[in-house]
Amino acid sequence: MAGKGGKRPGAGRKPSTIKGIAKRLPRESAEVLLAEINANSKWVTLANSDDERIQLETLKYLTDRAYGKARQAIEASGAVCADLTVRRVIVDI
């Protein structure tokens, strides 16, 4: 029964090229790339889109990045109840 199961070369999901590059990209290089593609004008274009869904998603994303996500209420039952705050930490790569 040899040859069944176990690790095989080339098996599994292929790594994302963009994610791999982003992990290895120094901050300075990311800033240069964003300037090169004129990222600010892209954000303005999305915010001024004719599609209101795109406008809303763009503004929600930028607001979350600028001010953080709003607190989310959590209901709990039982003897112990605590006020929990979940924070998402964004680390610059």
C-alpha positions as CSV (number, residue, x, y, z in Angstrom):
1,M,0.0,0.0,0.0
2,A,2.9,2.3,-0.5
3,G,2.3,5.7,-2.2
4,K,-1.0,6.6,-0.6
5,G,-1.3,9.5,1.8
6,G,1.4,11.7,3.2
7,K,3.0,14.8,1.9
8,R,3.4,15.1,-1.9
9,P,5.5,17.7,-3.7
10,G,3.4,20.3,-5.4
11,A,0.2,19.4,-3.5
12,G,-2.0,21.9,-1.7
13,R,-3.1,25.4,-2.3
14,K,-0.5,27.6,-4.1
15,P,0.7,30.7,-2.2
16,S,-0.7,34.1,-3.2
17,T,1.9,36.0,-5.1
18,I,0.6,39.4,-4.0
19,K,0.5,38.4,-0.3
20,G,4.0,37.0,-0.5
21,I,5.4,40.2,-2.1
22,A,3.5,42.3,0.5
23,K,5.1,40.4,3.3
24,R,8.6,41.0,2.0
25,L,8.1,44.6,0.9
26,P,9.8,47.2,3.0
27,R,7.7,50.1,4.1
28,E,9.7,52.6,2.0
29,S,9.1,50.5,-1.1
30,A,5.4,50.4,-0.4
31,E,5.3,54.1,-0.1
32,V,7.1,54.5,-3.5
33,L,4.7,52.1,-5.2
34,L,1.7,53.9,-3.8
35,A,3.0,57.2,-5.0
36,E,3.8,55.7,-8.4
37,I,0.3,54.4,-8.9
38,N,-1.1,57.7,-7.6
39,A,-3.1,56.0,-4.8
40,N,-4.7,59.2,-3.6
41,S,-6.4,59.8,-6.9
42,K,-7.6,56.2,-6.9
43,W,-9.3,56.7,-3.5
44,V,-10.9,60.0,-4.8
45,T,-12.1,58.2,-7.9
46,L,-13.7,55.4,-5.8
47,A,-15.3,57.9,-3.4
48,N,-16.8,59.8,-6.3
49,S,-18.0,56.6,-8.1
50,D,-21.4,56.6,-9.7
51,D,-22.2,53.4,-7.8
52,E,-23.4,54.3,-4.3
53,R,-22.3,50.9,-3.0
54,I,-18.7,51.6,-4.0
55,Q,-18.9,55.1,-2.4
56,L,-20.2,53.6,0.8
57,E,-17.6,50.8,1.0
58,T,-14.8,53.2,0.2
59,L,-15.8,55.6,2.9
60,K,-16.4,52.8,5.4
61,Y,-12.9,51.4,4.7
62,L,-11.2,54.8,5.0
63,T,-13.1,55.7,8.2
64,D,-12.2,52.3,9.8
65,R,-8.6,52.8,8.9
66,A,-8.5,56.4,10.2
67,Y,-10.5,56.0,13.4
68,G,-10.7,52.2,14.0
69,K,-13.8,50.0,13.9
70,A,-16.7,50.8,16.2
71,R,-17.3,48.8,19.3
72,Q,-19.5,45.8,18.9
73,A,-22.0,45.0,21.6
74,I,-21.9,41.4,22.9
75,E,-24.8,39.9,24.9
76,A,-23.9,37.2,27.4
77,S,-26.0,35.2,29.9
78,G,-24.8,33.5,33.0
79,A,-23.2,34.4,36.3
80,V,-20.3,36.3,34.9
81,C,-20.6,39.2,32.4
82,A,-17.8,41.4,31.4
83,D,-17.5,44.5,29.1
84,L,-15.2,43.2,26.3
85,T,-13.5,45.4,23.7
86,V,-12.1,43.6,20.6
87,R,-9.4,45.6,18.9
88,R,-7.9,44.9,15.5
89,V,-4.2,45.8,15.4
90,I,-2.9,46.8,12.0
91,V,0.8,46.4,11.6
92,D,2.6,48.2,8.8
93,I,4.7,45.9,6.7
